[in-house]
C-alpha cells in the first residue's frame, strides 16, 4: 500500500513455487504462470482476484512450457510469447489470451530473433518487445525493438431484439480496440444496403417496413 508504505501478505500461489514466471493484469485481476519449478519448465497459468484474495487455475499456456517469456496487454487481451523451453531451445511463437472466454489463440510468430528475458509493454493500441538474450549459454544480448499492431476483431454474437412494426435493436459483442462500428441493413433480397454507424455494441433502427424481413451486418472500425 503506497499510502501507508506497508506490505500485507496475500494468498499464496497454489501452483508449484517457481522462477522466471510471467505476469500481467487485465482489468482488476492479475495473472501469473509458466516458469521453472525445479523440474521441467511449466505452462500453467493462474488468475488472482484481489477482491476475494483467491487464486483460480485457468487455461494453460498452449506453447511449450518455458521461462523468460514476455508480452503485453492491449485492451482486454494479453499477448504472450518468446522464451526458452526445457531443452534450451529459444522460442518465438506468440499467443493471445482472452480472459472473457479463458482461451488462447496462436497469432503470428515474433519476427525478430528468438530470445528470452526480453521486455514488453503497450502504449495505446500497440505492443512493444525488445532486448533480451538471443543465444545460449547466455551473454549474447540484443537491443532491437519491435512494434506490434493487433488486427481489428470481427464482432461476434449478433442478435436482434425489441422487434416492433417499424423498428428493431441490433446487438453484438463488443470487439477489442473498436473505436466505433459500421452497420448496414437491407430488405432481404434487395440492393443497395442502408448504412449507419454505432459507438456502442448495439444499434436501434427505425423507419422499417412492417411485416418485412431484413438482413444486417456489422464490422469494427479500429482507427480513423
C-alpha positions as CSV (number, residue, x, y, z in Angstrom):
1,X,0.0,0.0,0.0
2,X,1.9,3.2,-1.1
3,X,-0.3,5.4,1.1
4,X,0.8,3.6,4.3
5,X,4.1,2.3,2.9
6,X,3.2,-1.2,4.2
7,X,3.2,-4.7,2.8
8,X,0.4,-7.3,3.6
9,X,0.9,-10.9,2.7
10,X,-1.8,-12.3,0.4
11,X,-2.9,-15.8,-0.5
12,X,0.0,-17.9,-1.8
13,X,0.1,-19.0,-5.4
14,X,-1.4,-22.6,-5.3
15,X,0.8,-24.0,-8.0
16,X,4.4,-25.0,-7.6
17,X,6.9,-22.4,-6.4
18,X,8.9,-21.2,-9.5
19,X,11.3,-18.7,-11.0
20,X,11.3,-16.8,-14.3
21,X,7.4,-16.8,-14.5
22,X,5.4,-14.2,-16.4
23,X,2.7,-11.9,-15.1
24,X,0.2,-9.4,-16.4
25,X,-3.1,-7.7,-15.4
26,X,-6.4,-7.4,-17.3
27,X,-8.9,-5.1,-15.6
28,X,-8.9,-5.7,-11.8
29,X,-7.4,-9.2,-11.9
30,X,-3.8,-10.4,-12.1
31,X,-2.4,-13.4,-13.9
32,X,0.8,-15.4,-13.3
33,X,2.1,-18.5,-14.9
34,X,4.8,-20.6,-16.8
35,X,8.3,-20.5,-15.4
36,X,10.6,-23.2,-13.9
37,X,9.6,-25.3,-10.8
38,X,13.0,-27.1,-10.2
39,X,12.0,-29.5,-13.0
40,X,10.5,-29.2,-16.5
41,X,9.5,-25.7,-17.5
42,X,5.8,-25.2,-16.8
43,X,2.9,-23.8,-18.8
44,X,0.2,-23.5,-16.2
45,X,-1.5,-20.1,-15.6
46,X,-3.4,-18.7,-12.6
47,X,-5.8,-15.8,-12.1
48,X,-5.8,-13.7,-8.9
49,X,-8.8,-11.8,-7.7
50,X,-7.8,-9.1,-5.2
51,X,-11.4,-8.5,-4.1
52,X,-11.6,-12.1,-2.7
53,X,-7.9,-12.8,-2.3
54,X,-8.4,-16.1,-4.3
55,X,-6.3,-17.8,-7.0
56,X,-8.0,-19.8,-9.7
57,X,-6.2,-22.0,-12.2
58,X,-7.1,-21.0,-15.8
59,X,-6.3,-22.4,-19.3
60,X,-2.7,-23.4,-19.5
61,X,-0.3,-21.6,-22.0
62,X,-0.6,-23.7,-25.2
63,X,3.0,-23.3,-26.3
64,X,5.9,-25.3,-24.8
65,X,6.4,-24.9,-21.0
66,X,9.0,-22.1,-20.8
67,X,10.9,-19.5,-18.8
68,X,11.9,-16.0,-19.7
69,X,8.8,-15.2,-21.8
70,X,7.4,-11.7,-22.3
71,X,4.4,-9.9,-23.6
72,X,1.9,-7.0,-23.1
73,X,-1.8,-6.3,-22.7
74,X,-3.8,-4.4,-25.3
75,X,-7.4,-3.6,-24.3
76,X,-8.7,-6.7,-22.6
77,X,-6.3,-9.2,-24.4
78,X,-2.9,-10.4,-23.3
79,X,-0.2,-11.2,-25.9
80,X,2.5,-13.6,-24.6
81,X,5.4,-15.3,-26.2
82,X,9.2,-15.9,-26.8
83,X,11.2,-17.6,-24.0
84,X,13.2,-20.8,-23.7
85,X,11.9,-24.4,-23.2
86,X,13.2,-27.2,-21.1
87,X,15.5,-28.4,-23.9
88,X,17.2,-24.9,-24.1
89,X,15.5,-24.1,-27.4
90,X,14.8,-20.4,-27.9
91,X,11.2,-19.7,-29.0
92,X,9.5,-17.0,-31.0
93,X,5.8,-18.2,-31.0
94,X,3.2,-15.8,-29.7
95,X,-0.3,-16.4,-28.3
96,X,-3.3,-14.1,-27.4
97,X,-5.2,-14.7,-24.2
98,X,-8.9,-13.7,-23.9
99,X,-9.9,-13.6,-20.3
100,X,-13.7,-13.4,-21.1
101,X,-13.5,-16.9,-22.7
102,X,-10.5,-18.2,-20.9
103,X,-8.9,-19.2,-24.1
104,X,-5.6,-18.9,-26.0
105,X,-5.2,-18.4,-29.8
106,X,-1.9,-18.5,-31.6
107,X,-1.0,-15.4,-33.6
108,X,1.9,-14.6,-35.9
109,X,5.3,-15.5,-34.6
110,X,7.5,-12.8,-33.3
111,X,9.5,-11.9,-36.4
112,X,12.8,-11.0,-34.7
113,X,15.5,-13.4,-33.5
114,X,14.1,-15.9,-30.9
115,X,15.0,-14.8,-27.4
116,X,14.3,-15.0,-23.7
117,X,14.2,-12.4,-20.9
118,X,13.1,-9.7,-23.3
119,X,10.9,-6.8,-22.1
120,X,7.4,-5.9,-23.3
121,X,4.9,-3.2,-22.8
122,X,2.0,-1.5,-24.5
123,X,1.2,2.1,-25.4
124,X,-2.3,2.8,-26.5
125,X,-3.4,0.1,-29.0
126,X,0.1,-1.2,-29.8
127,X,2.5,-3.6,-28.2
128,X,6.3,-3.4,-28.0
129,X,9.0,-6.0,-27.4
130,X,12.8,-5.7,-27.4
131,X,16.2,-6.5,-25.9
132,X,16.8,-9.9,-24.3
133,X,19.2,-12.8,-24.8
134,X,19.4,-14.4,-28.3
135,X,21.9,-17.1,-27.7
136,X,23.0,-19.8,-25.2
137,X,24.6,-20.3,-22.7
138,X,23.9,-16.6,-22.4
139,X,25.7,-13.3,-22.7
140,X,24.7,-12.6,-26.4
141,X,22.2,-9.9,-25.8
142,X,20.4,-7.6,-28.2
143,X,18.9,-4.1,-28.2
144,X,16.5,-4.3,-31.1
145,X,12.9,-3.2,-30.6
146,X,9.7,-4.2,-32.4
147,X,6.1,-2.8,-32.6
148,X,3.0,-4.9,-32.8
149,X,-0.3,-3.8,-34.2
150,X,-3.2,-6.2,-33.5
151,X,-5.8,-6.9,-36.1
152,X,-9.3,-5.4,-35.9
153,X,-11.5,-8.1,-34.5
154,X,-14.7,-9.1,-36.2
155,X,-17.8,-8.6,-33.9
156,X,-19.5,-11.8,-32.8
157,X,-22.8,-12.8,-31.1
158,X,-25.1,-11.0,-33.5
159,X,-28.7,-10.9,-32.3
160,X,-31.9,-8.9,-32.9
161,X,-34.2,-7.8,-30.1
162,X,-37.2,-5.4,-29.4
163,X,-38.6,-6.1,-32.9
164,X,-41.6,-3.8,-33.5
165,X,-43.6,-3.0,-36.6
166,X,-41.2,-0.3,-37.8
167,X,-38.1,-0.6,-35.5
168,X,-35.7,-3.1,-34.0
169,X,-32.5,-3.3,-32.0
170,X,-29.3,-4.9,-33.4
171,X,-26.9,-6.3,-30.8
172,X,-23.3,-7.8,-30.9
173,X,-20.4,-8.5,-28.6
174,X,-18.0,-5.6,-28.1
175,X,-14.8,-6.1,-30.1
176,X,-11.4,-5.2,-28.6
177,X,-9.9,-2.0,-29.9
178,X,-13.0,-1.0,-31.8
179,X,-13.5,2.8,-31.8
180,X,-16.9,2.5,-33.5
181,X,-18.9,0.1,-35.7
182,X,-20.1,0.3,-39.2
183,X,-23.6,-1.2,-39.6
184,X,-25.6,-1.9,-42.8
185,X,-29.1,-3.3,-43.4
186,X,-31.5,-4.0,-46.3
187,X,-34.7,-5.7,-47.1
188,X,-33.9,-9.3,-47.8
189,X,-33.0,-9.9,-51.5
190,X,-32.7,-6.2,-52.4
191,X,-29.9,-3.8,-53.0
192,X,-28.4,-1.4,-52.1
193,X,-27.6,-1.5,-48.3
194,X,-28.5,1.3,-46.0
195,X,-25.5,2.3,-43.9
196,X,-25.1,3.8,-40.4
197,X,-22.6,3.8,-37.5
198,X,-22.7,3.0,-33.8
199,X,-20.4,4.0,-31.0
200,X,-21.5,1.1,-28.7
201,X,-22.2,-2.6,-29.4
202,X,-25.9,-2.1,-30.4
203,X,-27.9,0.0,-32.8
204,X,-31.5,0.9,-32.8
205,X,-33.1,1.0,-36.3
206,X,-36.3,3.0,-37.1
207,X,-38.4,3.6,-40.1
208,X,-38.5,0.0,-41.2
209,X,-41.3,-1.5,-43.3
210,X,-43.8,-3.7,-41.3
211,X,-44.1,-7.4,-42.0
212,X,-40.8,-7.4,-43.9
213,X,-37.6,-9.5,-43.4
214,X,-34.3,-7.7,-43.2
215,X,-30.6,-8.6,-43.4
216,X,-27.9,-6.8,-41.4
217,X,-24.2,-7.0,-40.7
218,X,-21.6,-5.1,-38.7
219,X,-17.9,-4.5,-38.7
220,X,-15.4,-3.0,-36.3
221,X,-13.6,0.3,-37.1
222,X,-10.4,0.4,-35.1
223,X,-8.8,3.6,-36.5
224,X,-9.7,6.8,-38.2
